[in-house]
Amino acid sequence: MLDQEKCWQAVLDRDASQDGTFYFGVLTTGVYCRPSCAARRPLRQNVRFYASPGDAERAGLRACRRCHPRDLDAAKRAAIRIQALCRHIEQHADEPLPLRDLAERAGLSPSQLQKQFRAVVGVSPKQFVEAARLKKLKQGLRNAKDVTVAIYDAGYGSSSRVYERADTRLGMTPKQYRLGGVDVVITYAAVDSPVGRMMIAATDRGLCFVQFGDTDAALLAGLKREYPAAKFEPMREPHHPDFRRWLDALSRHLAGRQPQLDLPLDIRATAFQMKVWHYLQSIPYGEVQSYSEVAAGIGQPSAVRAVASACARNRVAILIPCHRVIRGTGELGGYRWGLARKRALIDRERASRAAAR
């Protein structure tokens, strides 16, 4: 049974994480949509909710020509389901999250969840829970008066578990982190991609820089401009397992073999920029929207120029897919890594999507 109130709130929020989990129909127009549809919101009394496109069509509704709800194939629905579960884990990291409960929430068996979760995210549910709990611990260590309080508030059953992982996960002991630690260390590597050289860089928290360029020297100079106070270290071979996994996921994505990306980020932004960037991540693979549609999608239709500025300040290409935003006239608009790359990325996504149908 669908939770009517939660479904309606998802429609109001245009929550892309709920795409594929349900569909809403508008009786006055005879159309059904995905929750993130950018069309004008209908009146609540005219809305009905359905578990599948088939249910909506049996009720006499037709698919929306704007959001194309039937385009959500099985793989995409699975990815959306897992992404929604990731958000739940992040919001409840301080609570017990056994695999069986997570599987029940996702509507899967524990073994199905393990398989689908690793395919979409690249790690197991347990590893993702630990990462989310660690992130909450880091936030707590900055604010809590006592280290032990922060540890238990983050959901850890004992302080010993944290200290066991300190060197490999936190980068320092909890007390050191709470006192400010040392200068941020950013590790980087450059590789070939279908659209030129690509450099990725990461802190101990996640990816902070994914950009394209013509030479490694130019990319490294750009990285140093973005983070002038940091310490930089080239990634040693063999790469750290997490770094290797992130790099492989980006490579598969650019090759069209992994449409969905959900990798940890360590980026700083204003509240408005983050709002725009979260919305950009909801634009489906292989689709584009105009700057005005993005502005309307975040509930600020007059903020078109501010949306364009937020796109231009994106530091992590692909992970925040600003290349999927174009002008309302159909022209490409700007792209900090060159219009030729923007066109190539859009064309590659469309071709991969068409081949998968």
SETI-852459 format. One record per residue (C-alpha): residue number from 1; residue in three letters; x, y, z. Coordinates in Angstrom, 2 decimals, m for minus. Layout:
N
i NUM | aa ala | x X | y Y | z Z .
...
# end
This chain:
357
i 1 | aa met | x 0.00 | y 0.00 | z 0.00 .
i 2 | aa leu | x 1.28 | y 3.46 | z m0.90 .
i 3 | aa asp | x 1.53 | y 6.06 | z 1.84 .
i 4 | aa gln | x m0.67 | y 8.81 | z 0.41 .
i 5 | aa glu | x 0.79 | y 11.63 | z 2.52 .
i 6 | aa lys | x 4.39 | y 10.70 | z 1.76 .
i 7 | aa cys | x 3.62 | y 10.37 | z m1.94 .
i 8 | aa trp | x 2.01 | y 13.79 | z m2.04 .
i 9 | aa gln | x 4.95 | y 15.37 | z m0.20 .
i 10 | aa ala | x 7.32 | y 13.79 | z m2.72 .
i 11 | aa val | x 5.28 | y 15.35 | z m5.53 .
i 12 | aa leu | x 5.39 | y 18.76 | z m3.82 .
i 13 | aa asp | x 9.17 | y 18.41 | z m3.39 .
i 14 | aa arg | x 9.67 | y 17.03 | z m6.91 .
i 15 | aa asp | x 11.71 | y 14.34 | z m5.16 .
i 16 | aa ala | x 13.65 | y 12.50 | z m7.87 .
i 17 | aa ser | x 14.72 | y 9.83 | z m5.38 .
i 18 | aa gln | x 11.10 | y 8.59 | z m5.44 .
i 19 | aa asp | x 10.97 | y 8.24 | z m9.24 .
i 20 | aa gly | x 10.08 | y 4.65 | z m10.03 .
i 21 | aa thr | x 8.76 | y 3.91 | z m6.54 .
i 22 | aa phe | x 5.32 | y 5.29 | z m7.43 .
i 23 | aa tyr | x 3.53 | y 7.41 | z m10.07 .
i 24 | aa phe | x 0.91 | y 10.11 | z m9.69 .
i 25 | aa gly | x m2.03 | y 10.70 | z m11.99 .
i 26 | aa val | x m3.97 | y 13.93 | z m12.53 .
i 27 | aa leu | x m7.62 | y 13.18 | z m13.17 .
i 28 | aa thr | x m8.36 | y 16.55 | z m14.78 .
i 29 | aa thr | x m5.69 | y 16.13 | z m17.47 .
i 30 | aa gly | x m5.77 | y 12.35 | z m17.81 .
i 31 | aa val | x m1.96 | y 12.18 | z m17.47 .
i 32 | aa tyr | x 0.32 | y 10.30 | z m15.07 .
i 33 | aa cys | x 3.85 | y 11.39 | z m14.15 .
i 34 | aa arg | x 6.91 | y 10.52 | z m12.13 .
i 35 | aa pro | x 7.22 | y 12.42 | z m8.76 .
i 36 | aa ser | x 10.01 | y 14.71 | z m10.04 .
i 37 | aa cys | x 8.02 | y 15.97 | z m13.05 .
i 38 | aa ala | x 8.70 | y 19.68 | z m13.56 .
i 39 | aa ala | x 5.15 | y 20.44 | z m14.77 .
i 40 | aa arg | x 2.95 | y 22.74 | z m12.70 .
i 41 | aa arg | x 1.78 | y 21.05 | z m9.53 .
i 42 | aa pro | x m1.85 | y 19.89 | z m9.64 .
i 43 | aa leu | x m4.45 | y 20.34 | z m6.92 .
i 44 | aa arg | x m4.36 | y 17.57 | z m4.32 .
i 45 | aa gln | x m8.00 | y 16.60 | z m4.84 .
i 46 | aa asn | x m7.27 | y 15.81 | z m8.50 .
i 47 | aa val | x m4.32 | y 13.49 | z m7.78 .
i 48 | aa arg | x m4.22 | y 9.71 | z m7.44 .
i 49 | aa phe | x m1.18 | y 7.51 | z m6.78 .
i 50 | aa tyr | x m0.18 | y 4.28 | z m8.51 .
i 51 | aa ala | x 2.49 | y 1.65 | z m7.90 .
i 52 | aa ser | x 3.28 | y 1.14 | z m11.60 .
i 53 | aa pro | x 2.66 | y 2.64 | z m15.06 .
i 54 | aa gly | x 0.36 | y m0.30 | z m15.76 .
i 55 | aa asp | x m1.86 | y 0.57 | z m12.80 .
i 56 | aa ala | x m2.10 | y 4.16 | z m13.99 .
i 57 | aa glu | x m2.93 | y 3.14 | z m17.56 .
i 58 | aa arg | x m5.57 | y 0.67 | z m16.41 .
i 59 | aa ala | x m7.18 | y 3.64 | z m14.66 .
i 60 | aa gly | x m7.44 | y 5.36 | z m18.05 .
i 61 | aa leu | x m4.41 | y 7.67 | z m17.78 .
i 62 | aa arg | x m1.70 | y 8.25 | z m20.38 .
i 63 | aa ala | x 2.05 | y 8.84 | z m19.87 .
i 64 | aa cys | x 3.25 | y 12.43 | z m19.47 .
i 65 | aa arg | x 5.14 | y 13.67 | z m22.53 .
i 66 | aa arg | x 7.32 | y 15.89 | z m20.36 .
i 67 | aa cys | x 8.77 | y 13.48 | z m17.79 .
i 68 | aa his | x 8.25 | y 10.21 | z m19.78 .
i 69 | aa pro | x 7.48 | y 8.00 | z m16.77 .
i 70 | aa arg | x 7.67 | y 4.80 | z m18.82 .
i 71 | aa asp | x 11.33 | y 5.47 | z m19.65 .
i 72 | aa leu | x 12.30 | y 4.27 | z m16.18 .
i 73 | aa asp | x 13.53 | y 0.80 | z m17.08 .
i 74 | aa ala | x 14.20 | y m1.93 | z m14.52 .
i 75 | aa ala | x 17.85 | y m0.99 | z m14.01 .
i 76 | aa lys | x 17.01 | y 2.67 | z m13.49 .
i 77 | aa arg | x 14.19 | y 1.83 | z m11.08 .
i 78 | aa ala | x 16.60 | y m0.34 | z m9.11 .
i 79 | aa ala | x 19.15 | y 2.48 | z m9.02 .
i 80 | aa ile | x 16.53 | y 4.97 | z m7.83 .
i 81 | aa arg | x 15.35 | y 2.53 | z m5.16 .
i 82 | aa ile | x 18.90 | y 2.08 | z m3.87 .
i 83 | aa gln | x 19.58 | y 5.84 | z m3.96 .
i 84 | aa ala | x 16.47 | y 6.42 | z m1.85 .
i 85 | aa leu | x 17.73 | y 3.80 | z 0.60 .
i 86 | aa cys | x 21.10 | y 5.58 | z 0.75 .
i 87 | aa arg | x 19.34 | y 8.80 | z 1.76 .
i 88 | aa his | x 17.48 | y 6.89 | z 4.48 .
i 89 | aa ile | x 20.75 | y 5.46 | z 5.79 .
i 90 | aa glu | x 22.36 | y 8.90 | z 5.88 .
i 91 | aa gln | x 19.40 | y 10.34 | z 7.80 .
i 92 | aa his | x 19.33 | y 7.47 | z 10.32 .
i 93 | aa ala | x 23.03 | y 6.62 | z 10.61 .
i 94 | aa asp | x 22.86 | y 6.97 | z 14.41 .
i 95 | aa glu | x 20.28 | y 4.17 | z 14.66 .
i 96 | aa pro | x 20.66 | y 0.38 | z 14.32 .
i 97 | aa leu | x 20.31 | y m0.49 | z 10.62 .
i 98 | aa pro | x 20.30 | y m4.29 | z 10.24 .
i 99 | aa leu | x 20.39 | y m5.67 | z 6.70 .
i 100 | aa arg | x 16.98 | y m7.33 | z 7.06 .
i 101 | aa asp | x 15.30 | y m4.02 | z 7.95 .
i 102 | aa leu | x 17.00 | y m2.23 | z 5.05 .
i 103 | aa ala | x 15.96 | y m4.98 | z 2.65 .
i 104 | aa glu | x 12.35 | y m4.80 | z 3.85 .
i 105 | aa arg | x 12.33 | y m1.03 | z 3.34 .
i 106 | aa ala | x 13.61 | y m1.47 | z m0.24 .
i 107 | aa gly | x 11.10 | y m4.24 | z m0.97 .
i 108 | aa leu | x 13.86 | y m6.77 | z m1.60 .
i 109 | aa ser | x 15.26 | y m9.90 | z 0.00 .
i 110 | aa pro | x 18.58 | y m9.43 | z 1.88 .
i 111 | aa ser | x 20.49 | y m11.22 | z m0.90 .
i 112 | aa gln | x 18.81 | y m9.12 | z m3.60 .
i 113 | aa leu | x 19.64 | y m5.95 | z m1.68 .
i 114 | aa gln | x 23.29 | y m6.96 | z m1.34 .
i 115 | aa lys | x 23.56 | y m7.55 | z m5.07 .
i 116 | aa gln | x 21.69 | y m4.44 | z m6.22 .
i 117 | aa phe | x 23.30 | y m2.16 | z m3.65 .
i 118 | aa arg | x 26.82 | y m3.14 | z m4.65 .
i 119 | aa ala | x 25.97 | y m2.82 | z m8.35 .
i 120 | aa val | x 24.66 | y 0.74 | z m7.93 .
i 121 | aa val | x 26.86 | y 2.14 | z m5.15 .
i 122 | aa gly | x 30.01 | y 0.03 | z m5.48 .
i 123 | aa val | x 30.10 | y m1.03 | z m1.82 .
i 124 | aa ser | x 28.00 | y m3.26 | z 0.42 .
i 125 | aa pro | x 25.14 | y m1.88 | z 2.55 .
i 126 | aa lys | x 27.25 | y m2.47 | z 5.67 .
i 127 | aa gln | x 30.15 | y m0.46 | z 4.24 .
i 128 | aa phe | x 27.80 | y 2.38 | z 3.30 .
i 129 | aa val | x 26.28 | y 2.41 | z 6.80 .
i 130 | aa glu | x 29.78 | y 2.62 | z 8.30 .
i 131 | aa ala | x 30.68 | y 5.48 | z 5.98 .
i 132 | aa ala | x 27.49 | y 7.38 | z 6.85 .
i 133 | aa arg | x 28.08 | y 6.80 | z 10.56 .
i 134 | aa leu | x 31.66 | y 8.01 | z 10.23 .
i 135 | aa lys | x 30.49 | y 11.17 | z 8.47 .
i 136 | aa lys | x 28.08 | y 11.86 | z 11.33 .
i 137 | aa leu | x 30.90 | y 11.26 | z 13.81 .
i 138 | aa lys | x 33.10 | y 13.81 | z 12.05 .
i 139 | aa gln | x 30.34 | y 16.40 | z 12.26 .
i 140 | aa gly | x 29.76 | y 15.61 | z 15.92 .
i 141 | aa leu | x 33.42 | y 15.79 | z 16.85 .
i 142 | aa arg | x 33.47 | y 19.43 | z 15.75 .
i 143 | aa asn | x 30.56 | y 20.37 | z 18.00 .
i 144 | aa ala | x 30.39 | y 17.97 | z 20.95 .
i 145 | aa lys | x 31.96 | y 18.91 | z 24.28 .
i 146 | aa asp | x 33.10 | y 15.35 | z 24.83 .
i 147 | aa val | x 34.59 | y 12.85 | z 22.36 .
i 148 | aa thr | x 32.73 | y 9.92 | z 23.91 .
i 149 | aa val | x 29.39 | y 11.71 | z 23.55 .
i 150 | aa ala | x 30.07 | y 12.32 | z 19.85 .
i 151 | aa ile | x 30.99 | y 8.66 | z 19.35 .
i 152 | aa tyr | x 27.78 | y 7.33 | z 20.87 .
i 153 | aa asp | x 25.62 | y 10.02 | z 19.24 .
i 154 | aa ala | x 26.93 | y 8.86 | z 15.86 .
i 155 | aa gly | x 25.58 | y 5.36 | z 16.51 .
i 156 | aa tyr | x 28.73 | y 3.53 | z 17.55 .
i 157 | aa gly | x 28.25 | y 0.94 | z 20.27 .
i 158 | aa ser | x 31.69 | y 1.51 | z 21.75 .
i 159 | aa ser | x 34.63 | y 3.88 | z 21.39 .
i 160 | aa ser | x 37.01 | y 0.99 | z 20.66 .
i 161 | aa arg | x 35.38 | y 0.40 | z 17.26 .
i 162 | aa val | x 36.13 | y 3.98 | z 16.27 .
i 163 | aa tyr | x 39.75 | y 3.90 | z 17.35 .
i 164 | aa glu | x 40.28 | y 0.59 | z 15.52 .
i 165 | aa arg | x 39.32 | y 2.38 | z 12.28 .
i 166 | aa ala | x 40.90 | y 5.75 | z 13.01 .
i 167 | aa asp | x 44.04 | y 5.35 | z 10.91 .
i 168 | aa thr | x 42.27 | y 4.01 | z 7.82 .
i 169 | aa arg | x 38.87 | y 5.73 | z 7.90 .
i 170 | aa leu | x 39.09 | y 8.94 | z 9.92 .
i 171 | aa gly | x 42.69 | y 9.77 | z 9.00 .
i 172 | aa met | x 43.47 | y 10.65 | z 12.65 .
i 173 | aa thr | x 42.16 | y 9.85 | z 16.10 .
i 174 | aa pro | x 38.79 | y 11.33 | z 17.09 .
i 175 | aa lys | x 40.45 | y 13.71 | z 19.55 .
i 176 | aa gln | x 42.89 | y 14.95 | z 16.92 .
i 177 | aa tyr | x 40.05 | y 15.49 | z 14.47 .
i 178 | aa arg | x 38.01 | y 17.39 | z 17.07 .
i 179 | aa leu | x 40.97 | y 19.68 | z 17.75 .
i 180 | aa gly | x 41.23 | y 20.53 | z 14.07 .
i 181 | aa gly | x 43.79 | y 17.98 | z 12.88 .
i 182 | aa val | x 46.34 | y 19.12 | z 10.33 .
i 183 | aa asp | x 46.11 | y 20.76 | z 6.90 .
i 184 | aa val | x 43.82 | y 18.93 | z 4.49 .
i 185 | aa val | x 45.68 | y 16.42 | z 2.31 .
i 186 | aa ile | x 44.32 | y 15.98 | z m1.20 .
i 187 | aa thr | x 45.35 | y 12.96 | z m3.23 .
i 188 | aa tyr | x 45.04 | y 13.10 | z m7.00 .
i 189 | aa ala | x 45.52 | y 11.11 | z m10.20 .
i 190 | aa ala | x 44.97 | y 11.81 | z m13.91 .
i 191 | aa val | x 43.70 | y 9.32 | z m16.47 .
i 192 | aa asp | x 42.53 | y 9.27 | z m20.07 .
i 193 | aa ser | x 38.79 | y 9.56 | z m20.70 .
i 194 | aa pro | x 36.60 | y 9.62 | z m23.84 .
i 195 | aa val | x 36.62 | y 13.44 | z m23.64 .
i 196 | aa gly | x 40.29 | y 14.04 | z m22.84 .
i 197 | aa arg | x 42.44 | y 13.88 | z m19.73 .
i 198 | aa met | x 40.51 | y 13.67 | z m16.49 .
i 199 | aa met | x 41.89 | y 14.39 | z m13.03 .
i 200 | aa ile | x 40.15 | y 13.22 | z m9.89 .
i 201 | aa ala | x 41.20 | y 14.30 | z m6.41 .
i 202 | aa ala | x 39.92 | y 13.35 | z m2.99 .
i 203 | aa thr | x 40.24 | y 14.10 | z 0.68 .
i 204 | aa asp | x 39.66 | y 11.44 | z 3.31 .
i 205 | aa arg | x 35.96 | y 12.34 | z 3.11 .
i 206 | aa gly | x 35.36 | y 11.92 | z m0.60 .
i 207 | aa leu | x 35.91 | y 13.36 | z m4.06 .
i 208 | aa cys | x 36.55 | y 17.09 | z m4.14 .
i 209 | aa phe | x 37.70 | y 17.60 | z m7.75 .
i 210 | aa val | x 36.72 | y 15.87 | z m11.01 .
i 211 | aa gln | x 37.67 | y 17.92 | z m14.05 .
i 212 | aa phe | x 38.75 | y 17.65 | z m17.66 .
i 213 | aa gly | x 41.72 | y 19.28 | z m19.36 .
i 214 | aa asp | x 44.30 | y 18.99 | z m22.09 .
i 215 | aa thr | x 47.38 | y 18.36 | z m19.93 .
i 216 | aa asp | x 48.13 | y 16.98 | z m16.48 .
i 217 | aa ala | x 50.05 | y 20.15 | z m15.61 .
i 218 | aa ala | x 47.04 | y 22.36 | z m16.39 .
i 219 | aa leu | x 44.73 | y 20.13 | z m14.38 .
i 220 | aa leu | x 47.05 | y 20.12 | z m11.38 .
i 221 | aa ala | x 47.33 | y 23.91 | z m11.56 .
i 222 | aa gly | x 43.55 | y 24.11 | z m11.56 .
i 223 | aa leu | x 43.34 | y 21.81 | z m8.53 .
i 224 | aa lys | x 45.78 | y 24.01 | z m6.62 .
i 225 | aa arg | x 43.80 | y 27.12 | z m7.49 .
i 226 | aa glu | x 40.65 | y 25.51 | z m6.10 .
i 227 | aa tyr | x 42.35 | y 24.53 | z m2.82 .
i 228 | aa pro | x 45.33 | y 26.86 | z m2.31 .
i 229 | aa ala | x 45.87 | y 25.98 | z 1.37 .
i 230 | aa ala | x 45.84 | y 22.20 | z 0.98 .
i 231 | aa lys | x 48.69 | y 19.72 | z 0.77 .
i 232 | aa phe | x 48.79 | y 17.68 | z m2.45 .
i 233 | aa glu | x 50.01 | y 14.14 | z m2.95 .
i 234 | aa pro | x 49.89 | y 12.09 | z m6.17 .
i 235 | aa met | x 48.08 | y 8.79 | z m5.69 .
i 236 | aa arg | x 50.60 | y 6.02 | z m5.39 .
i 237 | aa glu | x 50.36 | y 2.79 | z m7.34 .
i 238 | aa pro | x 48.57 | y 0.57 | z m6.66 .
i 239 | aa his | x 45.72 | y 2.95 | z m5.91 .
i 240 | aa his | x 43.91 | y 2.80 | z m2.57 .
i 241 | aa pro | x 40.86 | y 0.48 | z m2.96 .
i 242 | aa asp | x 38.34 | y 3.32 | z m2.41 .
i 243 | aa phe | x 40.13 | y 5.59 | z m4.88 .
i 244 | aa arg | x 40.34 | y 2.78 | z m7.43 .
i 245 | aa arg | x 36.63 | y 2.05 | z m7.01 .
i 246 | aa trp | x 35.70 | y 5.71 | z m7.55 .
i 247 | aa leu | x 37.93 | y 5.94 | z m10.61 .
i 248 | aa asp | x 36.49 | y 2.74 | z m12.08 .
i 249 | aa ala | x 32.92 | y 3.97 | z m11.51 .
i 250 | aa leu | x 33.65 | y 7.24 | z m13.31 .
i 251 | aa ser | x 35.27 | y 5.37 | z m16.20 .
i 252 | aa arg | x 32.27 | y 3.01 | z m16.51 .
i 253 | aa his | x 29.93 | y 5.98 | z m16.42 .
i 254 | aa leu | x 31.76 | y 7.80 | z m19.21 .
i 255 | aa ala | x 31.75 | y 4.59 | z m21.25 .
i 256 | aa gly | x 27.97 | y 4.31 | z m20.84 .
i 257 | aa arg | x 28.09 | y 1.14 | z m18.71 .
i 258 | aa gln | x 27.00 | y 2.72 | z m15.39 .
i 259 | aa pro | x 24.37 | y 5.45 | z m15.88 .
i 260 | aa gln | x 23.89 | y 6.11 | z m12.17 .
i 261 | aa leu | x 26.66 | y 7.50 | z m9.96 .
i 262 | aa asp | x 26.49 | y 7.85 | z m6.18 .
i 263 | aa leu | x 30.01 | y 8.49 | z m4.92 .
i 264 | aa pro | x 31.03 | y 10.32 | z m1.73 .
i 265 | aa leu | x 31.74 | y 14.03 | z m2.22 .
i 266 | aa asp | x 33.67 | y 16.52 | z m0.11 .
i 267 | aa ile | x 32.67 | y 19.85 | z m1.61 .
i 268 | aa arg | x 31.89 | y 23.21 | z m0.07 .
i 269 | aa ala | x 29.08 | y 25.36 | z m1.37 .
i 270 | aa thr | x 26.47 | y 27.92 | z m0.47 .
i 271 | aa ala | x 23.00 | y 26.66 | z 0.41 .
i 272 | aa phe | x 21.73 | y 27.83 | z m2.99 .
i 273 | aa gln | x 24.54 | y 26.13 | z m4.91 .
i 274 | aa met | x 23.90 | y 22.88 | z m3.05 .
i 275 | aa lys | x 20.20 | y 23.11 | z m3.83 .
i 276 | aa val | x 20.95 | y 23.52 | z m7.53 .
i 277 | aa trp | x 23.54 | y 20.75 | z m7.54 .
i 278 | aa his | x 21.18 | y 18.30 | z m5.84 .
i 279 | aa tyr | x 18.56 | y 19.07 | z m8.48 .
i 280 | aa leu | x 21.07 | y 18.55 | z m11.30 .
i 281 | aa gln | x 21.74 | y 15.07 | z m9.92 .
i 282 | aa ser | x 18.04 | y 14.28 | z m10.40 .
i 283 | aa ile | x 18.06 | y 15.00 | z m14.16 .
i 284 | aa pro | x 17.86 | y 11.56 | z m15.78 .
i 285 | aa tyr | x 20.82 | y 10.15 | z m17.68 .
i 286 | aa gly | x 20.61 | y 11.10 | z m21.34 .
i 287 | aa glu | x 18.18 | y 13.99 | z m20.80 .
i 288 | aa val | x 18.69 | y 17.76 | z m20.68 .
i 289 | aa gln | x 16.80 | y 20.66 | z m19.11 .
i 290 | aa ser | x 16.99 | y 24.40 | z m19.60 .
i 291 | aa tyr | x 18.30 | y 26.80 | z m16.99 .
i 292 | aa ser | x 14.75 | y 28.09 | z m16.52 .
i 293 | aa glu | x 13.44 | y 24.55 | z m15.96 .
i 294 | aa val | x 16.08 | y 23.99 | z m13.29 .
i 295 | aa ala | x 15.16 | y 27.29 | z m11.63 .
i 296 | aa ala | x 11.49 | y 26.25 | z m11.63 .
i 297 | aa gly | x 12.44 | y 22.79 | z m10.40 .
i 298 | aa ile | x 14.09 | y 24.19 | z m7.26 .
i 299 | aa gly | x 11.10 | y 26.45 | z m6.63 .
i 300 | aa gln | x 12.82 | y 29.71 | z m7.64 .
i 301 | aa pro | x 11.71 | y 30.40 | z m11.25 .
i 302 | aa ser | x 13.25 | y 33.89 | z m11.29 .
i 303 | aa ala | x 16.73 | y 32.64 | z m10.34 .
i 304 | aa val | x 17.84 | y 31.62 | z m13.85 .
i 305 | aa arg | x 21.10 | y 33.59 | z m13.77 .
i 306 | aa ala | x 21.93 | y 32.30 | z m10.30 .
i 307 | aa val | x 21.36 | y 28.75 | z m11.55 .
i 308 | aa ala | x 23.78 | y 29.36 | z m14.42 .
i 309 | aa ser | x 26.34 | y 30.73 | z m11.95 .
i 310 | aa ala | x 25.96 | y 27.66 | z m9.71 .
i 311 | aa cys | x 26.54 | y 25.41 | z m12.72 .
i 312 | aa ala | x 29.68 | y 27.35 | z m13.63 .
i 313 | aa arg | x 31.08 | y 26.90 | z m10.10 .
i 314 | aa asn | x 30.75 | y 23.12 | z m10.15 .
i 315 | aa arg | x 34.06 | y 21.47 | z m9.20 .
i 316 | aa val | x 33.08 | y 17.86 | z m9.83 .
i 317 | aa ala | x 32.17 | y 17.22 | z m13.45 .
i 318 | aa ile | x 29.89 | y 14.26 | z m14.17 .
i 319 | aa leu | x 29.07 | y 13.67 | z m10.48 .
i 320 | aa ile | x 27.14 | y 16.94 | z m10.57 .
i 321 | aa pro | x 26.00 | y 16.75 | z m14.22 .
i 322 | aa cys | x 25.91 | y 20.43 | z m15.14 .
i 323 | aa his | x 26.44 | y 19.37 | z m18.77 .
i 324 | aa arg | x 22.75 | y 18.36 | z m18.81 .
i 325 | aa val | x 21.65 | y 21.99 | z m18.55 .
i 326 | aa ile | x 21.24 | y 23.98 | z m21.78 .
i 327 | aa arg | x 19.58 | y 27.20 | z m22.91 .
i 328 | aa gly | x 15.85 | y 27.32 | z m23.51 .
i 329 | aa thr | x 16.55 | y 27.90 | z m27.20 .
i 330 | aa gly | x 18.23 | y 24.52 | z m27.47 .
i 331 | aa glu | x 21.73 | y 26.00 | z m27.65 .
i 332 | aa leu | x 24.32 | y 24.42 | z m25.40 .
i 333 | aa gly | x 25.06 | y 27.49 | z m23.30 .
i 334 | aa gly | x 28.29 | y 27.57 | z m21.27 .
i 335 | aa tyr | x 30.50 | y 24.80 | z m19.92 .
i 336 | aa arg | x 33.71 | y 25.45 | z m18.02 .
i 337 | aa trp | x 35.46 | y 22.52 | z m19.72 .
i 338 | aa gly | x 34.50 | y 23.52 | z m23.27 .
i 339 | aa leu | x 31.39 | y 23.25 | z m25.42 .
i 340 | aa ala | x 32.89 | y 20.41 | z m27.48 .
i 341 | aa arg | x 33.11 | y 18.29 | z m24.33 .
i 342 | aa lys | x 29.58 | y 19.25 | z m23.31 .
i 343 | aa arg | x 28.21 | y 18.17 | z m26.69 .
i 344 | aa ala | x 30.24 | y 14.94 | z m26.59 .
i 345 | aa leu | x 28.96 | y 14.07 | z m23.09 .
i 346 | aa ile | x 25.32 | y 14.69 | z m24.03 .
i 347 | aa asp | x 25.65 | y 12.73 | z m27.27 .
i 348 | aa arg | x 27.34 | y 9.79 | z m25.54 .
i 349 | aa glu | x 24.63 | y 9.61 | z m22.88 .
i 350 | aa arg | x 21.84 | y 9.73 | z m25.45 .
i 351 | aa ala | x 23.50 | y 7.05 | z m27.56 .
i 352 | aa ser | x 24.02 | y 4.76 | z m24.55 .
i 353 | aa arg | x 20.46 | y 5.26 | z m23.41 .
i 354 | aa ala | x 19.08 | y 4.49 | z m26.88 .
i 355 | aa ala | x 21.23 | y 1.35 | z m27.14 .
i 356 | aa ala | x 19.94 | y 0.10 | z m23.77 .
i 357 | aa arg | x 16.28 | y 0.24 | z m24.85 .
# end
